[in-house]
Amino acid sequence: MSEWIEIGTIVAAQGLDGEVRVYPDSDFPERFIEPGKRWLLRPKKTEPEPIELLGGRYIPGKGLYAVEVEGVEDRDGAEALRGCKLLIEKGSRPYLESDEFYVQDLIGLEVFNQLTGEILGKVSDIIPAGNDLLEVETDLTAPEPVAPGLEKPKRPKTPTANADPRNTRKPRKIRVKEPKSTKILIPFVQEIVPIVDLEQGRIEIVPPPGLLEDI
């Protein structure tokens, strides 16, 4: 899928005439409004199929687009596309300014604290807001075996012939701490995120006081 860019998800039918509602993952309205070739990836499929987008419009107050796809002429046909992803070819991406980035390019980048050099985790999502937020999943804590009250595992004693079997101890099970991760939200603004290096696969942040207190 590296040669494709996801631009939206079909979430429902729109009306009775075959239009579909699309939740956008792109900041370019023309992706959903201008006619032309798009690609459709069905759930549980690995290869997209070409489709012809006939046009679309923005639905005010919903954050969605109503899109008309060639060959889809009724509500049943539109409902059959629920959950499908809309894609474009990677080579058709518009030019971006130096301070603009595609969401797909940011996902998975390692995030470093510029003040300490410490790695904080990896970008797991971008959350749209007044200022977009980087969702960073911190590094997992390695599993650690724990047996409360025992410094060393002890073998159960073999009962003697006269021993009361009710007093025989069973070996204690060792519990394992589950790996833990924390997600932090970082405002994606120049003052806090001064460096985004796509070639090196890293982001450097200058955290304001209180931002990293919970990790």
C-alpha positions as CSV (number, residue, x, y, z in Angstrom):
1,M,0.0,0.0,0.0
2,S,3.0,2.3,0.0
3,E,2.1,3.7,-3.5
4,W,-1.3,4.8,-2.3
5,I,-2.6,7.6,-0.1
6,E,-5.9,7.2,1.8
7,I,-8.1,10.3,1.3
8,G,-11.3,9.2,3.0
9,T,-13.7,6.5,4.1
10,I,-17.2,5.8,2.9
11,V,-19.3,5.8,6.0
12,A,-22.9,5.7,4.8
13,A,-25.3,6.2,1.9
14,Q,-26.5,9.7,1.2
15,G,-30.2,9.9,0.1
16,L,-31.8,7.4,-2.3
17,D,-29.9,8.1,-5.6
18,G,-26.6,6.3,-5.0
19,E,-24.5,9.0,-3.4
20,V,-22.2,8.0,-0.6
21,R,-21.1,9.9,2.5
22,V,-17.3,10.2,2.8
23,Y,-15.4,11.1,6.0
24,P,-12.3,12.9,4.7
25,D,-8.7,12.2,5.6
26,S,-7.5,14.9,3.3
27,D,-7.4,18.7,3.6
28,F,-7.9,19.1,-0.2
29,P,-11.6,19.5,-1.0
30,E,-11.0,18.9,-4.7
31,R,-10.4,15.2,-3.8
32,F,-14.1,14.8,-3.2
33,I,-15.6,17.5,-5.5
34,E,-13.7,17.4,-8.8
35,P,-14.6,14.5,-11.2
36,G,-11.9,12.0,-12.1
37,K,-10.3,8.7,-11.4
38,R,-10.0,7.5,-7.8
39,W,-9.3,4.1,-6.3
40,L,-11.5,2.0,-4.0
41,L,-10.2,-0.4,-1.4
42,R,-12.8,-2.8,-0.1
43,P,-12.7,-4.1,3.5
44,K,-10.4,-7.2,3.9
45,K,-9.0,-6.6,0.4
46,T,-5.3,-5.7,-0.3
47,E,-5.6,-4.4,-3.8
48,P,-7.7,-1.3,-4.7
49,E,-9.9,-1.1,-7.8
50,P,-10.3,2.0,-10.0
51,I,-13.5,4.0,-9.9
52,E,-14.8,7.1,-11.6
53,L,-15.9,9.9,-9.3
54,L,-18.6,12.0,-11.0
55,G,-18.6,14.8,-8.5
56,G,-19.3,15.7,-4.9
57,R,-20.2,18.4,-2.5
58,Y,-19.5,19.4,1.1
59,I,-22.3,18.7,3.7
60,P,-22.2,21.8,6.0
61,G,-22.1,21.0,9.7
62,K,-21.3,17.3,9.2
63,G,-17.7,17.4,8.2
64,L,-18.5,15.0,5.4
65,Y,-18.8,15.0,1.6
66,A,-21.6,13.6,-0.5
67,V,-19.9,11.9,-3.5
68,E,-21.3,10.4,-6.6
69,V,-19.6,7.3,-8.0
70,E,-20.1,6.0,-11.5
71,G,-22.3,2.8,-11.6
72,V,-23.8,3.4,-8.2
73,E,-27.4,4.4,-8.8
74,D,-29.4,3.6,-5.7
75,R,-29.2,3.4,-2.0
76,D,-28.5,-0.3,-1.9
77,G,-25.5,0.1,-4.1
78,A,-24.3,3.0,-1.9
79,E,-24.7,1.0,1.2
80,A,-22.6,-1.8,-0.3
81,L,-19.7,0.6,-0.3
82,R,-19.9,1.3,3.4
83,G,-16.4,0.9,5.0
84,C,-14.5,1.2,1.7
85,K,-11.5,3.5,1.6
86,L,-10.9,6.1,-1.1
87,L,-7.4,6.3,-2.4
88,I,-5.2,8.3,-4.8
89,E,-1.9,7.4,-6.3
90,K,1.0,8.7,-4.2
91,G,2.5,10.4,-7.3
92,S,-0.5,12.7,-7.7
93,R,-0.1,14.5,-4.4
94,P,-0.2,18.3,-4.6
95,Y,2.9,20.3,-3.8
96,L,3.2,21.3,-0.1
97,E,4.9,24.3,1.5
98,S,7.9,23.6,3.7
99,D,5.8,23.7,6.9
100,E,3.1,21.4,5.6
101,F,3.0,17.6,5.8
102,Y,0.9,14.7,4.8
103,V,-0.6,12.8,7.7
104,Q,0.6,9.5,6.2
105,D,4.2,10.8,6.3
106,L,4.0,11.7,10.0
107,I,2.6,8.4,11.2
108,G,5.3,6.2,12.7
109,L,7.9,8.9,13.1
110,E,10.0,8.8,16.3
111,V,9.5,11.7,18.7
112,F,12.4,13.1,20.7
113,N,12.6,15.5,23.6
114,Q,15.0,18.1,22.2
115,L,15.9,19.3,25.7
116,T,17.1,15.9,26.9
117,G,17.6,13.8,23.8
118,E,15.2,11.2,25.2
119,I,13.0,9.3,22.8
120,L,9.4,9.6,23.8
121,G,7.7,7.3,21.4
122,K,6.2,7.2,17.9
123,V,3.4,9.2,16.2
124,S,0.3,7.0,16.2
125,D,-2.3,9.5,14.9
126,I,-3.0,13.1,14.0
127,I,-6.0,14.6,15.7
128,P,-7.7,17.6,13.9
129,A,-8.3,20.5,16.2
130,G,-7.8,24.3,16.2
131,N,-4.2,23.4,16.1
132,D,-3.7,19.8,15.0
133,L,-2.4,17.4,17.7
134,L,0.2,14.7,17.4
135,E,-0.8,11.6,19.2
136,V,2.4,10.0,20.4
137,E,2.4,6.4,21.8
138,T,5.2,6.2,24.3
139,D,7.6,3.2,24.4
140,L,6.2,0.0,25.9
141,T,7.4,-1.1,29.3
142,A,9.1,-4.5,28.9
143,P,7.2,-7.4,30.6
144,E,8.6,-8.2,34.1
145,P,7.9,-11.3,36.1
146,V,6.7,-10.6,39.6
147,A,6.0,-13.0,42.4
148,P,4.8,-11.0,45.4
149,G,6.5,-12.0,48.7
150,L,9.0,-14.2,47.0
151,E,12.6,-13.1,46.3
152,K,13.5,-16.5,44.7
153,P,11.2,-19.2,43.4
154,K,10.9,-22.1,45.8
155,R,10.3,-25.7,45.0
156,P,7.4,-27.4,46.8
157,K,8.6,-30.0,49.4
158,T,7.9,-33.6,48.7
159,P,5.4,-34.8,51.4
160,T,6.6,-37.6,53.7
161,A,4.6,-40.8,54.2
162,N,3.0,-39.4,57.4
163,A,2.4,-35.9,56.1
164,D,-1.1,-34.5,56.0
165,P,-1.8,-33.9,52.3
166,R,-3.9,-30.9,53.3
167,N,-0.7,-29.1,54.4
168,T,1.1,-29.7,51.1
169,R,1.8,-26.4,49.3
170,K,1.3,-25.9,45.6
171,P,4.0,-24.0,43.7
172,R,3.1,-20.3,43.4
173,K,2.4,-19.0,39.9
174,I,4.5,-16.1,38.7
175,R,2.5,-13.2,37.4
176,V,3.8,-11.1,34.5
177,K,3.2,-7.4,34.4
178,E,1.5,-6.5,31.1
179,P,3.3,-4.1,28.9
180,K,2.0,-0.6,29.4
181,S,1.9,2.3,27.0
182,T,0.8,5.9,27.3
183,K,-0.5,8.2,24.7
184,I,0.3,11.9,24.9
185,L,-1.1,14.7,22.8
186,I,1.4,17.3,21.5
187,P,0.2,20.6,19.8
188,F,1.6,20.6,16.3
189,V,2.8,24.1,16.3
190,Q,6.3,25.5,15.4
191,E,7.1,26.6,19.0
192,I,6.6,23.1,20.4
193,V,7.5,21.0,17.3
194,P,10.4,22.9,15.7
195,I,11.9,20.0,13.7
196,V,10.2,17.5,11.5
197,D,12.8,15.5,9.6
198,L,11.1,13.0,7.2
199,E,14.3,11.7,5.8
200,Q,15.6,10.8,9.2
201,G,12.2,9.6,10.4
202,R,12.2,11.8,13.5
203,I,10.4,14.7,15.2
204,E,11.9,16.9,17.9
205,I,9.8,18.7,20.4
206,V,10.4,21.4,23.0
207,P,7.8,20.5,25.6
208,P,6.3,23.3,27.6
209,P,6.0,22.8,31.4
210,G,3.4,20.2,32.3
211,L,3.1,18.5,28.9
212,L,5.0,15.4,29.8
213,E,4.1,15.1,33.5
214,D,1.9,11.9,33.0
215,I,4.6,9.8,31.4
